[in-house]
């Protein structure tokens, strides 16, 4: 102790002072600890969103592509009055809901088997199997589905004997591809939720005379519900923002992401792209508010 | 850091230039300023004038490097294919190290040129006027380019590469958008663009089209030939009604479209797999698809066609203007032109290149010296409010309108 004190005295006077202030004031310590991440969140994350909102209130010279910093609501007026943007918004939300529903239907039996039926060893293998597709590039998977749906692809080959054709590139192919891409994000939270259901609840339910269907409906599903909500936030928001898969397998289909991309990348119209980009943000805020109301987020 | 540097460089000479000329008030904003493209009258371009950017009057010592923004395949240094290399000889000859960046669409090129980080760009006709109007490129002193006299005369002083007789670049090469079809499925061979418009339902779900607002001009060209009542004189000069007619035609076409393409390899693949059997294409795509064994042919339909004519332009904020000029001169030399044209599959602008191509019939195949063939092509041009066909009684639709219209077509 004595030696330490001496060491401390030997330190630069100012430094010793700072150190002791930090020692004495826990509030300051917490403040210093949290400031960098809060700055990151505030400046980089919310700042970027704020910049996006501000840009959406500017306009662009149609011809030269230069941004004109004049305050106007013109972009939002176009967005709400031109019918094609409403159609695209409705289509995007519909697709997001459809992909979420398909993923929920597929994820439930898989997650249930993983959590309650499989042996611990099989359980580990299944978790790896579910995560495995995430190791492959998004583009590779999307292009794989492009091959599947092509006119000389496997789907055509399977359906032809029945006098049917591949649905080709369009909404069907997009739904299947996106549902495939986001499935792990639905399986994992549902699996986590089901794993927390104690086995004794199944026994109790059986003791009280419920059949397996009844148990599933009244005991398992309500307890898995927070998992579905968490998973659906992923599948829904990822679909809302997608523009690459739809470019690869969507044929002529346009989603909100494509409109943003076309306006930013092709037309240089950053202000309008920013205005369009606020639509998924608003939709997601609404979705999160609805998810919160269900109470599912608290029990996660 | 880089951006800062270029901003500072820009403010030096540009501020000087601005101070010198009063009329520049609109042209000398910041890089995202408010230049409007001027206002006084010039007959051939319906009143389009360019901001006053100073022109270089001599080529000084090379700066040691040049930043090149180019279409894929225009500046090959052997990294794609060892035998395809005309950049290294340039570097050895001039001492300018070439830093090449490729872009995918004209719009991307316009966007990247605004950063001021590139010295030269190979711009197509649908980008050139926008670059000129926004003050991102400078007029080109063709006297400083020793290969300029050998450029095919029908490529010089065009609406898309010059303003009031002042060239804004040096022509690089050109080609036509063709009609490609699957010879197994499409019989008899089509001779008209009608095959993808009025007759598209014969190939329902198998038609393809180029995914860009500029494709509206293809529909306008077809209407120009088939519906004279609309009074279309130039597919890039459409008033509101004419644009609406083109959009209607494209909406009907869309019902039969399998997908739109902008990535040329995607089109090759779609024709190989049979997902697309007929649609617009480039010569190079036809060659690649045939090379991969797809049963396809490409024709120039009887209505003529839209096409591209590319121009090397120099940035108004060029940090290496001397190397930029050296590059523009080098890339339009017969030797370089022969290699680029053959690699990319287009007609070289410098017709002296025709003697140097490895395939001696190359220039005939691409009609490089055929002014009549070239006259059938309506080169990509940026639509602007001042009607490019010389009409002054109406306002034409501009590229922004076309972008919105294209979104509506795709629905």
Interface residues (C-beta under 8 A of the other chain):
Chain A: X60 X61 X62 X63 X64 X65 X66 X67 X68 X69 X78 X82 X84 X85 X87 X88 X150 X151 X152 X153 X168 X169 X250 X251 X252 X254 X259 X262 X263 X265 X266 X267 X268 X269
Chain B: X29 X32 X33 X34 X35 X36 X37 X105 X107 X108 X110 X111 X114 X129 X130 X133 X134 X135 X205 X212 X213 X254 X257 X258 X259 X260 X273 X274 X275 X382 X384 X385 X398 X399 X400 X401 X403 X404 X406 X407 X408 X410 X411
